[in-house]
Amino acid sequence: MKAEMETLFRSPRETDLIVHTERPPQMETPLRHFQSDLTPNDAFFVRWHVAELPGAVDLQSFRLQVGGHVGRPLSLSLDDLRSKFEPVSLVALAQCAGNSRRFFEPTVAGAQWGHGAMGNARWTGVRLKDVLDAAGVRPGAVQVGFGELFPPVDPETPRFEKSLAIDHARDGEVMLAYEMNGEPLPMRNGFPLRLVVPGWYATYWVKALSSITVLDQPLKTFWMDQEYRIPDNPTSGEDPRQLAAATVPVSVMPVHAIFVRPQPGEELTSGEVYELAGVASDGSCGIRNVEVSTDGGITWKVATLGPDLGKYSWRRWRADWTPASKGQYRLMVRATNSNGQTQVKEQAWNRGGYHRNVIEHLDITVI
C-alpha cells in the first residue's frame, strides 16, 4: 500500500517535453505525440501559475472544501468523491489559451508556445453539479469560484482562482476529475483533483483543486478581471498601437486544425506517397470535416477523419499526397465544425496571443 501511495505522489517520468520556463513550469508537447487519439500522460503539456512544480499531496489530510452560498457546506476526501458520487468519463481537449502564441506577429509577451500547449485525454471523476446539489445551492447564487491547493511562492502574487456562471457550473458536463487516461492524475497535471470545463480553455481547468465556493456576487480576482482576457469584438483583435478598451475573459475554444505530419523542416520525396496528418478541434459542437491544400489554397481536398470520441475531443485527420515534382510547396489545413464555423484567413492580433484560429500553413521542400 505504501508503494502504491508513493507512486501516486510522484510526478511522471520526464519525457522530451519542450521547457519554456521552469518558474513557473511551462512545458510543451512535441507534435509527434499527437498521432494518437489520446495524449500519453507523461507527454502531456504542463502549465502552472505557482513558481515551482508541486511535489506531493497528503491524501490522508486532503479535503475538498465546498462552501459559500450553500445550505450544507462539505469537506470531502478523495475517497468520498469516489464512493459517494456517480463516476463519469469524458474525452476532452485541454488547451492553453496561449497555444500557438509564437506565431503571432508582432511578437506577444509570454511563453512562446508552438502548437503543443494542448492534449487530448479521457477524464474520469464526478459531475460538479452532483457535488453542488449535495451542498444545497441557495437561491441567489450567480457564480461558483474555484481555488488551487498550492499558494504562490511570492506572497505578492495573487492566488490562482477562477469562476464559472452558476448555470454553466451546473450543466452536468463540468467535472471534478481524479483520473486521466485511466490512471490517477499526474502530479504535474493537477493531482489529486482537477476541474474539467469541456470546450473551454484550460485556464478554467483549475489544477490541485481544493476549494469550491458558491457566490452570490461575481468573483473579483486578478485572474478573472485582468489576465486571460481578449478584446470584446467578433475577431478578438486589436491594434498593437491602440489596445482595445473593452475586454472579456477568454473562454470557448474556436475551431482550429494543425499539421502533425510533416513537421517543420522535414523533406519529402517527389513521386512518393506521403500521409499528411494532424488534429482538429473546436469548443462547442465537434468537427464536421477537414480540408487540405497542397498548392497554397488554390484547391482543397477533403481529408479522412479519425474516430469521433465526442464533441469535446479533437479529431485526427489524414490525407495522402504524392508530390509530382521537386520544389517548394505551401501546405494548408482548415477545419469546419458541426455549426459550419471554420478557420479565418488572417489571424487578428491581440495582446495576450490568445484564441488562435487562423488557417494554418506549412512550407516544405520536396526533393
N, C-alpha and C positions, 0 to 999 in steps of 0.2 A: 504493500500500500504506500509506504514512504517513497519508494522509487517512482510509483505512478504519479504522486503529487509533485515530486521534483520535476518530472517530465512536463507536467502542466505548467510549472512556473518558468521553465527555461524558455528563452527565445529560440525560434527555429534556427537550424544551421544556416550559416551565411551562404548566399549564392552570389551570382555575379551581378547583383543589383548595382545600378549606377548611382553613386553617392553624390548628391548635390551639396548638401550641408550635413554636418554631424550635430550641430547645435543650432536650431532644433533638427532632429533626424528627418531627412528628406531623401528618399531613395526610390529610384525609378526602375521599372521592369523593362529589360531588353525585349525588343519586339519578337524575338524568336520564341518567347514563352507564350505568345498569343496564338499558337497554332492548334489549340485545343479548345473545347467548349468552356472548360473551367480552368482558371489560372491556378497553378500549384501554389499552395500556401507559402512555401519557402521562397517563392519568386514573386510574391505579391508586393506591390508598391507600398511604401511607408511614408506617412506624413503625420508628424506630431507638432503641437504648439508649445509643449514644455521643452526645456533646453536639452534634456537628456532622455534617452530611451529608458522607460521604466524597467526595473529589474525583476520585481517579484510582487505577488499579491498573496496575502494570508487568507485562504478561503475560510478558515475557522472563524475569523472575525469580520470578514467582508459582509456588508449588508447594503442592499439597495434601499435607500430611503425614499418613500413616496409620501408626499405631504402637500401642504399648501391649502388650496380651496377644496378640501375633500372632507367627507364625513368620517372616514376611518383611516387615519394615517397608517402606513405599513412599513415594516422593516423586514426585508426579505433576503434570505440567504440564496446562494445559487441552487442549493438543493430544494428550497421552497419553490423556486421558479420551475425547476424540472418536475417536481412532484405534484404541485397544486394547480398547474395551469396546462391547458391542452398544447402540446407541441405542434409547431407548424414549420414548413420549409418553403423556401422561395429562392429561385435563381435570380440574381440581380447584379447589375454592374455598379461597382463603386468607382467613382472618378473624381479626382481633384478638380476643383473649379478652375485651377490654373493649368490644367493639362494642355500641352502644345503651346505653352506661353512663349517659348523661344522663337516661334515663327512669326510673332507679331512684329510689325515694323511701323514706327520706330520701336526700339527695344523697350520693354517694360521691366520695372524693378521686380525682384522676387526670384524664386528658384526657376532656373531656365529649363523647365520640363520639355522633353520631346513629347512623343505620343504615348509614353509608357507610364504616366501617372494615373493608371486605372487597372482594374482587374475584375474578372467575372467569377462569381462564386455562388455556391449553394449555401444559403444561410439557414440555420435551424435555431429556433428559440420559441418565444411566446408572443402573442399579439399584445401590443401596447394597450389596445382597447380593453382586453380582458383584465389587465393589471389595474387600469384606471377604473373599470367597473367595480373591481373588488375594493378599491379605496373609496368609492362612492363620490363621484364628482358632483359638487354642489351647483345649483343654479347660479348663473352669472359668470361662470368660468369663460375666459376668452382665449387663453393660451396655455401651453404646457412647456415648462422650461426643463433643460437637461444639463447636468453638470458632470465633469470628469472627476475621477478619484484623485488624480495626481495634481498638486498645485504647481504653479510656475516656480522655478528656482529663484528668480528675481522677484522680490515682493512687490516691485513696482509694475510688474507685468499683470495685466488683467487675467483672472482665472477664465478658462475656456468654458463658455456657456452658450447654448443655442436654444431656440424656441420654435414651436410649431403652433399654428392656429388649432383651437380645440377640436374643430370638426376634422381637420386633417389627422390629428393625433389619434382620433377615434374611428378612422376609416376602415379598420380591420386589416390593413396591409402593413402599416408601420410596425416594426418588430423589435423585440429585445432579443438579440442573437447571442447564444453561448457556444454555437458550433459553426465552423466554416469548412465546407467541403468534407463533412462527416467527422471532423476532429475538433477538439476544444480550440477556441480562438487562440491563435499565436499571441504571445505577449506583445509583439511589436504591431499587431493589428487589432489590439483592443481588449485582450484578456482582462477580466473574466467575462465581461458583458459589453455588448456594443449595440447602439441604436442603429437600425437599418431603416432608411427612408427611401424606398424604391422609387426610382425615376428622378430623384433629386441629387444634386451634387453632394459629395461625401463630406463637405464642411458641416452638414447636418448630422452625419453618422457618428455621433459622439462616442469616442472610444473610452474604455475603462469607465463605463457609465456607473455612477454611484448615487445620483440623486435625480428624482423626478418631482417637479413642483408644479401643481396646478395653480394657475394665476388668474386673478380677476382684473388684472391690468396688464398691458403689454410689457414684456421683458425689456428693460433698458440695460444694455450691455455693450461694451466695445465691439464684441464680435458680431452683433446684430446691427448696431447703429453706425459703425464706422468702417469696419472691414467686410470683405466679401460682398461688395455692392457693385452694381452696374448702372449705367445711365438709364433713366426711365424713358425709353423710347423704343420703337419697334426693332431697331437694328442693334441695340445695346452699344451704340457707338458714340464717340465724342471726338473733338478736335484736340490734339495734344497741346495746342497753343491757347485753347479756351475750353477748359473742362466743364462738363455738364453740371449744372447746379442741382438738378433733381436726380436722385439715385434711388434704387430699390435693392433689396437683398437678392443676390443671385440664387436661383432655386432649381427649376426644372432643366434637365439637360436637353439640348437641342439635338436634332438628327445629325449624324456625323459618320463618315466612313474613312478608314485609313488603309494603306498598304502595309502588310506584314512581309510579303514576298513580292518582288525582290526588295532587298534592303538597300539603303543609300550606298552608292559606290560599287554595288555588285554589277559585274559584267555578264551579259547574255551572249549566246552564240547564234548567229544568223542561221536560219533553216532548221533550227531545233525547237521542238515544242517546250514551252515553259509554262508552268502553272502559276499565274498571278493569284495572290490570295490576300485576305485581310479580314477585318471585322467591321461591323456597322452597328450602330445603336441609336436609340433616342430615349427620351424620358417619359413618354406619355402613352404610346399605343402599339409599339412594336414595328419592326422593319417589314415593308411590303416587297421592295426589290432593291437591287444594287446594279448599277451600270458602270462599265469600264470603257475608257477610251485609250487607244494606243497611238493616236495621232493628234494629241493636243486639244481634244474636244471637238474635232470636226465630225467624227462619227462615234457612236456609242453601241456597246454590246451588253446585253443583259447577262449578268453573272449568275452562277448556280449558288443557291443559298444552302447553308448547313442546317442542322436541326433547329426547330423552334422550341426554345426552352421557356417561353413565356415573354410577355411584353416588356419586362424589365431587364431581360437578358440581352447581351449582344447576339448578333447572328454572324457566324463566319460565312465568308463568301469566297468563291474561286472562279477563275476563267482561264482557259487555255489560250495561249498566244504563240504563234510561230512567226517571229520577225523575218521578213523576206530578205532584208539586206542589212549590211553593216551601216553604222551611223549613230546619230543621237536621236533619242525618242523622248517625248514627254507623255508619261502615263498619267491618267486622271481617273478618279473614282468619285461617284456620288451615290447617295442612298436616298430612298423615299420611304416615309413611314406610312402607316395604315390610314392616316388622315390626309395623305397627299402632300405633306410638307417635305421639302428637300433642302439640300445644302445651297448656300448662297455662292454667287460667282466671285464676289470680293468680300474679304473679311473686314468688318468695321472694327476700328481700333478703340480700345478703352484702357484706362489707366491701370487696371488690375490684370490685364491679359487673361480675361475670363471669357467663357461662353463661346469658344471657337466652333464654328460650323461651316467653314468655307469648303468648297470643292477642293480636295487635296490633289496635289500633283507630285510626280516623282520623275526627275530627269535621269535617264540611264544611257549607257553606251552598249551597243551591240557590236560584237567583233566577228 
